[in-house]
Amino acid sequence: MQSQNAVLVYDGNCGFCTRLAKSIREKTKDKVAIVSFHKLTDSELHSIHKQLSKELCAGEVQLIESGVRYPGFFAVRQLIWKMDKYKYFSFLLYLPLIPFFGMGILFLLKRYRTKLS
């Protein structure tokens, strides 16, 4: 896990999240280490990034890349660059107001993800 440049920390107890993580793993061709925060201790989370905690990870997905933490929508925006088929459209996520729209969508997904499982 530590040898890779990027680590995605997600909720591994959610069926929707687990399917999405598997899809991300396939689309990024293992460029990103994907781990469930439920399988990590607090000290292991801190070894990935000093700000990570179980409470923070339960709130939204976290991407750690080159020592920088990207939460939620910003993690998705960084991940798109690593997906060969989608990276050409990643500039759309940088357009004005798109981050607010994206954060709203992720808020709704977080709230209703158990119903999507």
ZAPA-783918 format. One record per atom (N, C-alpha, C, O): residue in three letters; atom name; x, y, z. Coordinates in steps of 0.1 Angstrom, whole numbers. Atoms other than C-alpha are relative to their C-alpha. Last residue first. Layout:
BEGIN
+------+------+-------+-------+-------+
| resn | name |    xx |    yy |    zz |
+------+------+-------+-------+-------+
|  ala |   CA |     X |     Y |     Z |
...
+------+------+-------+-------+-------+
This chain:
BEGIN
+------+------+-------+-------+-------+
| resn | name |    xx |    yy |    zz |
+------+------+-------+-------+-------+
|  ser |    N |    -7 |    13 |    -1 |
|  ser |   CA |  -267 |   -12 |   -23 |
|  ser |    C |    -9 |   -12 |    -4 |
|  ser |    O |    -5 |   -23 |    -4 |
|  leu |    N |    -5 |     4 |    13 |
|  leu |   CA |  -284 |    20 |   -35 |
|  leu |    C |     7 |   -14 |     0 |
|  leu |    O |    10 |   -19 |   -11 |
|  lys |    N |    12 |     4 |     9 |
|  lys |   CA |  -305 |    23 |    -4 |
|  lys |    C |     4 |    -3 |   -14 |
|  lys |    O |    -3 |   -10 |   -21 |
|  thr |    N |     5 |    13 |    -4 |
|  thr |   CA |  -273 |    22 |    17 |
|  thr |    C |   -12 |    -4 |    -7 |
|  thr |    O |   -14 |   -16 |    -9 |
|  arg |    N |    -8 |    11 |     5 |
|  arg |   CA |  -258 |    50 |    -4 |
|  arg |    C |    -5 |   -14 |     4 |
|  arg |    O |    -4 |   -23 |    -3 |
|  tyr |    N |     9 |    10 |     5 |
|  tyr |   CA |  -286 |    75 |     4 |
|  tyr |    C |     7 |   -13 |    -5 |
|  tyr |    O |     1 |   -21 |   -12 |
|  arg |    N |    12 |     1 |    -8 |
|  arg |   CA |  -268 |   101 |    26 |
|  arg |    C |    -9 |   -13 |    -4 |
|  arg |    O |   -14 |   -19 |     5 |
|  lys |    N |    -4 |     4 |   -14 |
|  lys |   CA |  -234 |    96 |    11 |
|  lys |    C |   -12 |    -2 |     8 |
|  lys |    O |   -13 |   -12 |    16 |
|  leu |    N |    -5 |    14 |     0 |
|  leu |   CA |  -248 |    97 |   -24 |
|  leu |    C |     3 |    -5 |    13 |
|  leu |    O |     0 |   -16 |    17 |
|  leu |    N |    12 |     9 |     2 |
|  leu |   CA |  -268 |   129 |   -16 |
|  leu |    C |     4 |   -15 |    -1 |
|  leu |    O |    -3 |   -23 |     5 |
|  phe |    N |     7 |    -1 |   -13 |
|  phe |   CA |  -236 |   146 |    -2 |
|  phe |    C |   -13 |    -9 |    -1 |
|  phe |    O |   -16 |   -16 |     8 |
|  leu |    N |    -6 |     9 |   -10 |
|  leu |   CA |  -217 |   134 |   -32 |
|  leu |    C |    -6 |     0 |    13 |
|  leu |    O |    -7 |   -11 |    20 |
|  ile |    N |     3 |    14 |     4 |
|  ile |   CA |  -242 |   150 |   -55 |
|  ile |    C |     7 |   -10 |     9 |
|  ile |    O |     0 |   -20 |    13 |
|  gly |    N |    14 |     3 |    -3 |
|  gly |   CA |  -240 |   183 |   -36 |
|  gly |    C |    -4 |   -15 |    -4 |
|  gly |    O |   -11 |   -21 |     4 |
|  met |    N |     1 |     3 |   -15 |
|  met |   CA |  -202 |   182 |   -36 |
|  met |    C |   -14 |    -3 |     4 |
|  met |    O |   -16 |   -11 |    13 |
|  gly |    N |    -6 |    13 |    -3 |
|  gly |   CA |  -203 |   178 |   -74 |
|  gly |    C |    -1 |    -3 |    15 |
|  gly |    O |    -3 |   -15 |    19 |
|  phe |    N |     9 |    10 |     5 |
|  phe |   CA |  -227 |   207 |   -79 |
|  phe |    C |     5 |   -14 |     4 |
|  phe |    O |    -3 |   -22 |     9 |
|  phe |    N |    11 |     0 |    -9 |
|  phe |   CA |  -205 |   229 |   -57 |
|  phe |    C |   -11 |   -10 |    -4 |
|  phe |    O |   -16 |   -17 |     5 |
|  pro |    N |    -3 |     5 |   -13 |
|  pro |   CA |  -174 |   218 |   -76 |
|  pro |    C |   -12 |     0 |    10 |
|  pro |    O |   -14 |   -10 |    18 |
|  ile |    N |     1 |    14 |     0 |
|  ile |   CA |  -192 |   224 |  -109 |
|  ile |    C |     4 |    -6 |    13 |
|  ile |    O |    -2 |   -16 |    18 |
|  leu |    N |    11 |     5 |    -7 |
|  leu |   CA |  -198 |   261 |  -101 |
|  leu |    C |    -1 |   -16 |     0 |
|  leu |    O |    -9 |   -21 |     8 |
|  pro |    N |     7 |    -7 |   -11 |
|  pro |   CA |  -172 |   273 |  -125 |
|  pro |    C |   -13 |    -7 |     4 |
|  pro |    O |   -21 |   -12 |    -4 |
|  leu |    N |     7 |   -12 |     5 |
|  leu |   CA |  -155 |   246 |  -147 |
|  leu |    C |    -7 |     7 |    12 |
|  leu |    O |    -9 |     1 |    23 |
|  tyr |    N |    -6 |   -12 |    -4 |
|  tyr |   CA |  -129 |   224 |  -131 |
|  tyr |    C |    -8 |    12 |    -4 |
|  tyr |    O |    -3 |    24 |    -1 |
|  leu |    N |     2 |    -1 |   -14 |
|  leu |   CA |  -149 |   191 |  -133 |
|  leu |    C |     7 |    13 |     6 |
|  leu |    O |     5 |    15 |    18 |
|  leu |    N |    13 |    -4 |    -3 |
|  leu |   CA |  -152 |   196 |  -170 |
|  leu |    C |    -2 |     2 |    15 |
|  leu |    O |   -10 |    11 |    19 |
|  phe |    N |     0 |   -14 |     0 |
|  phe |   CA |  -114 |   194 |  -174 |
|  phe |    C |   -14 |     6 |     4 |
|  phe |    O |   -15 |    17 |     9 |
|  ser |    N |    -3 |    -5 |   -13 |
|  ser |   CA |  -117 |   158 |  -165 |
|  ser |    C |     0 |    15 |     2 |
|  ser |    O |    -3 |    20 |    12 |
|  phe |    N |    12 |    -8 |    -4 |
|  phe |   CA |  -133 |   149 |  -198 |
|  phe |    C |     2 |     6 |    14 |
|  phe |    O |    -7 |    13 |    19 |
|  tyr |    N |     2 |   -10 |    10 |
|  tyr |   CA |  -101 |   136 |  -214 |
|  tyr |    C |   -11 |     9 |     3 |
|  tyr |    O |   -12 |    20 |    -3 |
|  lys |    N |    -9 |   -11 |    -3 |
|  lys |   CA |   -93 |   117 |  -182 |
|  lys |    C |    -1 |    12 |   -10 |
|  lys |    O |     2 |    23 |    -7 |
|  tyr |    N |     6 |   -12 |    -5 |
|  tyr |   CA |  -123 |    95 |  -186 |
|  tyr |    C |     8 |    13 |     1 |
|  tyr |    O |     3 |    24 |     3 |
|  lys |    N |    11 |    -4 |     8 |
|  lys |   CA |  -111 |    67 |  -208 |
|  lys |    C |    -7 |    13 |     4 |
|  lys |    O |   -13 |    20 |    -4 |
|  asp |    N |    -3 |    -3 |    14 |
|  asp |   CA |   -77 |    64 |  -193 |
|  asp |    C |   -11 |     5 |    -8 |
|  asp |    O |   -10 |    15 |   -15 |
|  met |    N |     8 |     9 |     7 |
|  met |   CA |   -87 |    67 |  -156 |
|  met |    C |     1 |     3 |   -15 |
|  met |    O |    -3 |    14 |   -20 |
|  lys |    N |    -6 |    13 |     1 |
|  lys |   CA |   -60 |    83 |  -136 |
|  lys |    C |    -7 |   -10 |    -8 |
|  lys |    O |    -3 |   -22 |    -9 |
|  trp |    N |   -12 |    -1 |     8 |
|  trp |   CA |   -71 |   119 |  -142 |
|  trp |    C |     7 |   -13 |    -2 |
|  trp |    O |    15 |   -15 |   -11 |
|  ile |    N |     4 |     0 |    14 |
|  ile |   CA |  -106 |   109 |  -130 |
|  ile |    C |    12 |     1 |    -9 |
|  ile |    O |    13 |    -4 |   -20 |
|  leu |    N |     0 |    14 |     5 |
|  leu |   CA |   -91 |   100 |   -96 |
|  leu |    C |    -3 |     0 |   -15 |
|  leu |    O |     2 |    -9 |   -22 |
|  gln |    N |   -14 |     5 |     2 |
|  gln |   CA |   -81 |   136 |   -89 |
|  gln |    C |     0 |   -14 |    -6 |
|  gln |    O |     8 |   -17 |   -14 |
|  arg |    N |    -6 |    -8 |    11 |
|  arg |   CA |  -117 |   149 |   -95 |
|  arg |    C |    14 |    -4 |    -3 |
|  arg |    O |    19 |    -5 |   -14 |
|  val |    N |     5 |     5 |    13 |
|  val |   CA |  -131 |   121 |   -74 |
|  val |    C |     7 |     7 |   -12 |
|  val |    O |    10 |     1 |   -22 |
|  ala |    N |    -6 |    13 |     2 |
|  ala |   CA |  -108 |   130 |   -45 |
|  ala |    C |    -5 |    -6 |   -14 |
|  ala |    O |     3 |   -11 |   -21 |
|  phe |    N |   -13 |    -3 |     5 |
|  phe |   CA |  -119 |   167 |   -49 |
|  phe |    C |     8 |   -13 |    -2 |
|  phe |    O |    17 |   -14 |   -10 |
|  phe |    N |     0 |    -4 |    14 |
|  phe |   CA |  -155 |   156 |   -47 |
|  phe |    C |    14 |     2 |    -5 |
|  phe |    O |    17 |    -2 |   -17 |
|  gly |    N |    12 |    -1 |     8 |
|  gly |   CA |  -149 |   139 |   -14 |
|  gly |    C |     1 |     3 |   -14 |
|  gly |    O |     8 |    -5 |   -22 |
|  pro |    N |    12 |     6 |    -5 |
|  pro |   CA |  -116 |   147 |     4 |
|  pro |    C |   -12 |     1 |   -11 |
|  pro |    O |   -12 |    10 |   -19 |
|  tyr |    N |    11 |    -4 |     7 |
|  tyr |   CA |   -82 |   152 |   -12 |
|  tyr |    C |   -13 |    -6 |     5 |
|  tyr |    O |   -14 |   -18 |     3 |
|  arg |    N |    13 |     6 |    -2 |
|  arg |   CA |   -53 |   149 |    11 |
|  arg |    C |   -11 |     7 |    -8 |
|  arg |    O |   -12 |    19 |    -7 |
|  val |    N |    11 |   -10 |     0 |
|  val |   CA |   -18 |   158 |    -1 |
|  val |    C |   -13 |    -8 |     1 |
|  val |    O |   -15 |   -18 |    -5 |
|  gly |    N |     1 |    -7 |   -12 |
|  gly |   CA |    12 |   136 |     8 |
|  gly |    C |   -11 |    11 |     1 |
|  gly |    O |   -13 |    17 |    12 |
|  ser |    N |   -12 |    -7 |    -3 |
|  ser |   CA |    20 |   126 |   -27 |
|  ser |    C |    -1 |     9 |    12 |
|  ser |    O |     4 |    20 |    12 |
|  glu |    N |    -9 |     1 |    11 |
|  glu |   CA |   -16 |   115 |   -32 |
|  glu |    C |    12 |    10 |     2 |
|  glu |    O |    10 |    22 |     4 |
|  ile |    N |   -13 |    -6 |    -4 |
|  ile |   CA |   -40 |   108 |    -4 |
|  ile |    C |     9 |    -3 |   -12 |
|  ile |    O |    12 |   -14 |   -16 |
|  leu |    N |   -11 |     4 |     9 |
|  leu |   CA |   -76 |   103 |   -16 |
|  leu |    C |    13 |     7 |     5 |
|  leu |    O |    13 |    19 |     7 |
|  gln |    N |   -13 |    -8 |    -2 |
|  gln |   CA |  -103 |   104 |    11 |
|  gln |    C |    10 |    -6 |   -10 |
|  gln |    O |    12 |   -18 |   -10 |
|  val |    N |   -12 |     7 |     5 |
|  val |   CA |  -139 |    92 |     7 |
|  val |    C |    12 |    10 |     1 |
|  val |    O |    10 |    22 |    -1 |
|  glu |    N |    -2 |     0 |    15 |
|  glu |   CA |  -164 |   110 |    29 |
|  glu |    C |    13 |    -7 |    -4 |
|  glu |    O |    22 |    -9 |     4 |
|  gly |    N |     8 |   -12 |     5 |
|  gly |   CA |  -178 |   113 |    65 |
|  gly |    C |     1 |     0 |   -16 |
|  gly |    O |    -9 |     2 |   -22 |
|  ala |    N |    14 |     4 |     0 |
|  ala |   CA |  -167 |    78 |    77 |
|  ala |    C |    -8 |    11 |    -7 |
|  ala |    O |   -19 |     8 |   -12 |
|  cys |    N |     2 |    10 |    11 |
|  cys |   CA |  -131 |    87 |    67 |
|  cys |    C |   -15 |    -4 |    -1 |
|  cys |    O |   -19 |    -8 |   -12 |
|  leu |    N |    -2 |    -7 |    13 |
|  leu |   CA |  -131 |   118 |    89 |
|  leu |    C |    -3 |    -9 |   -12 |
|  leu |    O |   -10 |    -5 |   -22 |
|  glu |    N |    11 |    -9 |     1 |
|  glu |   CA |  -145 |    99 |   119 |
|  glu |    C |     0 |     8 |   -14 |
|  glu |    O |   -10 |     9 |   -20 |
|  lys |    N |    11 |     8 |     4 |
|  lys |   CA |  -120 |    71 |   114 |
|  lys |    C |   -13 |     9 |    -2 |
|  lys |    O |   -21 |     6 |   -11 |
|  ser |    N |     6 |     6 |   -12 |
|  ser |   CA |   -92 |    96 |   114 |
|  ser |    C |   -12 |    -8 |    -5 |
|  ser |    O |   -17 |    -6 |   -16 |
|  leu |    N |    10 |    10 |     1 |
|  leu |   CA |   -69 |   110 |    88 |
|  leu |    C |    -4 |    -6 |    13 |
|  leu |    O |     4 |    -8 |    22 |
|  gln |    N |    14 |    -5 |    -3 |
|  gln |   CA |   -51 |   142 |    93 |
|  gln |    C |   -11 |   -10 |     1 |
|  gln |    O |   -22 |    -8 |     5 |
|  lys |    N |     1 |    -4 |   -14 |
|  lys |   CA |   -15 |   128 |    96 |
|  lys |    C |   -14 |     5 |     4 |
|  lys |    O |   -18 |     5 |    16 |
|  his |    N |     0 |   -15 |     0 |
|  his |   CA |   -18 |   109 |    63 |
|  his |    C |    -3 |     5 |    14 |
|  his |    O |   -12 |    -1 |    21 |
|  ile |    N |     3 |    -4 |    14 |
|  ile |   CA |   -11 |    73 |    55 |
|  ile |    C |     0 |    15 |    -2 |
|  ile |    O |     6 |    20 |   -11 |
|  ser |    N |   -12 |     2 |     8 |
|  ser |   CA |     7 |    67 |    88 |
|  ser |    C |    -2 |     3 |   -15 |
|  ser |    O |     7 |     6 |   -22 |
|  his |    N |   -10 |   -11 |    -2 |
|  his |   CA |   -21 |    84 |   106 |
|  his |    C |    12 |    -2 |    -8 |
|  his |    O |    19 |     8 |   -12 |
|  leu |    N |     6 |   -12 |     7 |
|  leu |   CA |   -46 |    59 |    92 |
|  leu |    C |    10 |    11 |     0 |
|  leu |    O |    12 |    19 |    -9 |
|  glu |    N |    -2 |     3 |    14 |
|  glu |   CA |   -23 |    30 |   103 |
|  glu |    C |    -6 |    12 |    -9 |
|  glu |    O |     0 |    16 |   -19 |
|  ser |    N |   -14 |    -2 |     3 |
|  ser |   CA |   -22 |    45 |   138 |
|  ser |    C |     4 |    -2 |   -15 |
|  ser |    O |    12 |     5 |   -21 |
|  asp |    N |    -2 |   -15 |     0 |
|  asp |   CA |   -60 |    48 |   139 |
|  asp |    C |    15 |     3 |    -3 |
|  asp |    O |    18 |    12 |   -10 |
|  thr |    N |     0 |    -6 |   -13 |
|  thr |   CA |   -63 |    11 |   129 |
|  thr |    C |     3 |    15 |    -1 |
|  thr |    O |     6 |    20 |   -11 |
|  leu |    N |   -12 |    -7 |    -4 |
|  leu |   CA |   -72 |     1 |    94 |
|  leu |    C |    -2 |     5 |    15 |
|  leu |    O |   -12 |     8 |    19 |
|  lys |    N |   -11 |    10 |    -2 |
|  lys |   CA |   -97 |   -25 |    82 |
|  lys |    C |    13 |     6 |     5 |
|  lys |    O |    23 |    -1 |     7 |
|  his |    N |     4 |     9 |   -11 |
|  his |   CA |  -127 |    -2 |    87 |
|  his |    C |    11 |   -10 |     3 |
|  his |    O |    12 |   -16 |    14 |
|  phe |    N |    -5 |    -5 |   -13 |
|  phe |   CA |  -109 |    25 |    67 |
|  phe |    C |    -4 |    -9 |    11 |
|  phe |    O |     2 |    -8 |    22 |
|  ser |    N |    11 |    -3 |    -8 |
|  ser |   CA |  -113 |     3 |    36 |
|  ser |    C |     5 |     6 |    13 |
|  ser |    O |    14 |     0 |    19 |
|  val |    N |     1 |     7 |   -13 |
|  val |   CA |   -83 |     4 |    13 |
|  val |    C |   -13 |     5 |     7 |
|  val |    O |   -17 |    17 |     6 |
|  ile |    N |    13 |    -3 |    -5 |
|  ile |   CA |   -77 |    13 |   -24 |
|  ile |    C |    -2 |    -9 |    13 |
|  ile |    O |    -1 |   -21 |    12 |
|  ala |    N |     3 |    10 |   -11 |
|  ala |   CA |   -42 |    16 |   -36 |
|  ala |    C |   -13 |     3 |     6 |
|  ala |    O |   -15 |    15 |    10 |
|  val |    N |     5 |    -5 |   -13 |
|  val |   CA |   -43 |    37 |   -68 |
|  val |    C |    -2 |   -12 |    10 |
|  val |    O |    -9 |   -21 |     6 |
|  lys |    N |    -9 |   -12 |    -2 |
|  lys |   CA |   -24 |    31 |  -101 |
|  lys |    C |    -3 |     5 |    14 |
|  lys |    O |     5 |    13 |    20 |
|  asp |    N |    -8 |     1 |   -12 |
|  asp |   CA |   -40 |    -4 |  -100 |
|  asp |    C |    10 |    11 |     2 |
|  asp |    O |    20 |     9 |     8 |
|  lys |    N |   -10 |    10 |     3 |
|  lys |   CA |   -53 |    -2 |  -136 |
|  lys |    C |    10 |    -1 |    11 |
|  lys |    O |    22 |    -1 |     9 |
|  thr |    N |   -13 |    -6 |    -3 |
|  thr |   CA |   -72 |    30 |  -128 |
|  thr |    C |    12 |    -9 |    -3 |
|  thr |    O |    24 |    -5 |    -2 |
|  lys |    N |    -2 |   -12 |     9 |
|  lys |   CA |  -103 |    17 |  -144 |
|  lys |    C |    13 |     7 |     2 |
|  lys |    O |    18 |    13 |    -8 |
|  glu |    N |    -2 |     5 |    14 |
|  glu |   CA |  -101 |   -17 |  -127 |
|  glu |    C |     3 |    11 |    -9 |
|  glu |    O |    11 |    10 |   -18 |
|  arg |    N |   -12 |     8 |     1 |
|  arg |   CA |   -95 |    -3 |   -92 |
|  arg |    C |     3 |    -5 |   -14 |
|  arg |    O |    14 |    -4 |   -19 |
|  ile |    N |   -11 |   -10 |     0 |
|  ile |   CA |  -122 |    24 |   -97 |
|  ile |    C |    14 |    -8 |    -2 |
|  ile |    O |    22 |    -4 |    -9 |
|  ser |    N |     0 |    -6 |    13 |
|  ser |   CA |  -147 |    -4 |  -106 |
|  ser |    C |    12 |    10 |    -1 |
|  ser |    O |    18 |    11 |   -12 |
|  lys |    N |    -4 |    10 |    10 |
|  lys |   CA |  -138 |   -23 |   -75 |
|  lys |    C |     1 |     5 |   -14 |
|  lys |    O |    11 |     3 |   -21 |
|  ala |    N |   -15 |     2 |    -2 |
|  ala |   CA |  -140 |     8 |   -54 |
|  ala |    C |     5 |   -10 |    -9 |
|  ala |    O |    16 |    -8 |   -15 |
|  leu |    N |    -7 |   -11 |     6 |
|  leu |   CA |  -175 |    15 |   -68 |
|  leu |    C |    15 |    -1 |     1 |
|  leu |    O |    22 |     3 |    -9 |
|  arg |    N |     1 |     2 |    14 |
|  arg |   CA |  -187 |   -20 |   -60 |
|  arg |    C |     7 |    12 |    -7 |
|  arg |    O |    14 |     9 |   -17 |
|  thr |    N |    -9 |    11 |     3 |
|  thr |   CA |  -174 |   -16 |   -24 |
|  thr |    C |     0 |    -3 |   -16 |
|  thr |    O |    10 |    -5 |   -22 |
|  cys |    N |   -14 |    -5 |    -1 |
|  cys |   CA |  -190 |    18 |   -20 |
|  cys |    C |    10 |   -11 |    -5 |
|  cys |    O |    20 |    -8 |   -12 |
|  phe |    N |    -1 |    -9 |    11 |
|  phe |   CA |  -224 |     5 |   -32 |
|  phe |    C |    15 |     5 |     0 |
|  phe |    O |    20 |     5 |   -11 |
|  gly |    N |     0 |     7 |    13 |
|  gly |   CA |  -221 |   -25 |    -9 |
|  gly |    C |     2 |     9 |   -12 |
|  gly |    O |    10 |     6 |   -21 |
|  cys |    N |    11 |    -4 |     9 |
|  cys |   CA |  -212 |    -4 |    21 |
|  cys |    C |     1 |    -7 |   -13 |
|  cys |    O |    11 |    -6 |   -20 |
|  asn |    N |    11 |     8 |    -5 |
|  asn |   CA |  -189 |   -19 |    48 |
|  asn |    C |   -13 |     3 |    -8 |
|  asn |    O |   -24 |    -2 |    -5 |
|  gly |    N |     1 |    13 |     5 |
|  gly |   CA |  -157 |    -9 |    30 |
|  gly |    C |   -12 |    -8 |     5 |
|  gly |    O |   -14 |   -20 |     1 |
|  asp |    N |     8 |     8 |    -9 |
|  asp |   CA |  -161 |    28 |    35 |
|  asp |    C |    -2 |   -14 |    -6 |
|  asp |    O |    -9 |   -16 |   -15 |
|  tyr |    N |    15 |     0 |     2 |
|  tyr |   CA |  -133 |    44 |    15 |
|  tyr |    C |    -7 |    -8 |    11 |
|  tyr |    O |     0 |   -15 |    19 |
|  val |    N |     6 |     5 |   -12 |
|  val |   CA |   -96 |    54 |    17 |
|  val |    C |   -15 |     1 |    -1 |
|  val |    O |   -20 |    12 |    -2 |
|  leu |    N |    14 |    -4 |    -1 |
|  leu |   CA |   -80 |    59 |   -17 |
|  leu |    C |    -5 |    -7 |    12 |
|  leu |    O |    -5 |   -20 |    13 |
|  val |    N |     8 |     9 |    -9 |
|  val |   CA |   -42 |    58 |   -16 |
|  val |    C |   -14 |     5 |     1 |
|  val |    O |   -16 |    17 |     5 |
|  ala |    N |    13 |    -5 |    -4 |
|  ala |   CA |   -20 |    74 |   -43 |
|  ala |    C |    -7 |   -11 |     8 |
|  ala |    O |    -6 |   -23 |     4 |
|  asn |    N |     0 |   -14 |    -2 |
|  asn |   CA |    18 |    71 |   -50 |
|  asn |    C |   -14 |     5 |     6 |
|  asn |    O |   -14 |    15 |    13 |
|  gln |    N |     7 |    -7 |    11 |
|  gln |   CA |    20 |    34 |   -45 |
|  gln |    C |    -1 |    15 |     4 |
|  gln |    O |    -1 |    19 |    15 |
|  ser |    N |    -9 |    -2 |    12 |
|  ser |   CA |    47 |    19 |   -23 |
|  ser |    C |    -7 |     7 |   -11 |
|  ser |    O |     0 |    13 |   -20 |
|  gln |    N |    -8 |   -12 |    -1 |
|  gln |   CA |    27 |    25 |     9 |
|  gln |    C |     9 |     3 |   -12 |
|  gln |    O |    14 |    14 |   -14 |
|  met |    N |     8 |   -12 |     0 |
|  met |   CA |     0 |     0 |     0 |
|  met |    C |     9 |    13 |     0 |
|  met |    O |     6 |    22 |    -8 |
+------+------+-------+-------+-------+
